[in-house]
Amino acid sequence: MTYESESKFEAYIRHLIQEHVTKLDRRIYALRNKKAVDIIVCKDTPQPQLFFIEVKYHKSNHGRLGFGGGRGGGFQPEIVSQKPAYFETNLRWALASEVHEPEKVLFLSSEILRQYLSGGKVGEKFNNIQAKVFREQPWLSEQQFIRELRLWLGVQDAQPGAQPRSLRSLDAAR
């Protein structure tokens, strides 16, 4: 399956959350409206949480995979550069490409994404994610993506003690 556009890729992820997360635990659901990020997932448990997913889809005719507004502003560049602790844990980037592994998804933390910033940092103008992210990071099939999503969101049927990939690497470094 190719997604054709970022909005269709986002709709696909929303569908997976509805079918493979919300149906297991109705307290965990994605909001329909968005302003600051592409997808906000609410977890209405005794200790409520919010999770955020930024969706990026690379088309061959775009030539680049940008984020934030033109002139370096916006929510995304600020989160990536300032590294707020809450977003380091509760924000993930879902990337797909019509060229690289078109039926798979990258599901990355901001920590991993920062390794692929063009110029090595958030700039004052356009911010881009280097295409080498598509060659170097592990692609996830739909089933693998659902598993990672469930682990990250703390859905109960995920294996006890398992952690999402990006958190496992953080724990190993400690």
N, C-alpha and C positions, 0 to 999 in steps of 0.2 A: 504494500500500500504506500503510495506517495501522498503527501498531504496537500500539495498544490500551493498552499499559502500559509502564513503564520496564523491567520484566524482559523483555518481548518485544522491545523496542528493543535491549536489551543482547544478547539471543540472536541477533538479526539481525546486529549488529556482529561478534559471535563467529563467526558463520557466514561472513561476508565475509572475516575474517582467515584462517579455515581454508581457504576455497576460493581466495582471490585472493592470499594471502601465503604461508601455510605450504606450499601445494602447489607454489609456485615455489622456496621455500627452506625445507627442513624444520628448519633451525636457528632459525627464527623462528616462534614459536607462542604462543598465549594459554594461561595456566594456567586450570584449571577452577574452582578454589577462590579465594575472595576474602575479605579481611578489611579491609584499609586502603582499597582502591580497587575500583572495579567490575571492571576488566579489567587484568590484568598480562600484558604481552607480553614473552617472553624471546627474546633474540637470542644464541644460542650460537655465536658466531664467535670467532676468535682473541682479540679484545678484546670479551668479553661485555658486553651491556647489558640493562637493563630499561627498559620503556616502560609508561606508565600511562594508562588511559583512564577518565575519569569520565563516566558516562552519565546524562543528565537528559532526561526526557520530560514535556512540558507538556500537561496535559489541561485542557480548558476549565472543568471543574468544580473544579479546584484553585485557580484564581484567582492563584496565585503559582508561581514556580519556585524552590524553596528548596534550600539545600545545608547540609551539616553537621548537627549535632544541635541540639536546642532550646537555649537559653542560649548560643549562639555557639560551642560547643565542637566538637571533633572534628578529624579529619585534614584535611578539605577547607578549612575556614576558616583553619587554621594555614598550610597550603601557600599559599593565596591571599594572606594578609597578610604572612607572613614572606619570601616569594619565594626559597626555596632554589634556588640556581643549577641543581642537577641536575634539579629538577622544572620549572623554567622551560623547559628544553629537552625533557625526557622525559615530560611530562604534557600531555595534551590533553583537552578537554571536547567530547563528542559530544552535541549537543542536537537534539531533534526536537519537533514539536508536532502535535497532532491538528487544530489550527486554522490555523496558519501553514504553508503549503507542506507538507502532510502526507506527501508522498512523498519529501521531501528532508531533508538533514542539515546542521547547522552543525558545523564541526570547528575548535575555537578553542583558542588558547593561553591560559594563565592571564593573560598580559599583556592580551590582548584582553578576556577575561572581566571583569577588574577595572574596565574602563570602564563596565560595566553593573551594578555592585553597587548595590542599593538603599541610598540614603544616602551613596553614594560610598566606602564602606569596609566592612570586616568589623566587625560589631557584637558586642555582648555578649549579644544575644538571638537571634532568628531572622534568618538571612541569606538574602536573596533576590537573584535575578538579574532585572533589569528586563525587562519584555516588549518594550521597544524593540530589544533584541538581535535579535529575530525580524524586525524591519523593516529594520534597518541593516546587518546582516552578510550576506555572500553565501551563499546556499543552494547546496548541492552535490547534484547528481544522484548516483545510485548509482555510476556510472562515474567521475565527478569525485571522489567520496569515496574510492573505491578507489585512484585515482591519488594523491591527497593522502596517504592512509594509507601507500602504498608508498614515496613520497618520504620521509616522516617516518621510517619504519622502515629506510630504506636498502636496499630490495629492489632487486636488480640490474637488473631489466628497466625500471625507471624511467629517464627520460631523463637522460643524463649531464649533470651541472652544474645540474640543476633543483633547486629548493628548495621545501619546503612554503610555502604562502602566508604564514603567520605569521612564518617566518624571513626571507622576502624583505623584509617590512616592517621587520624589525629591521636587516637589512643596509643598507637604503636610508637609515635614520636615522643610521647611523654615519658 
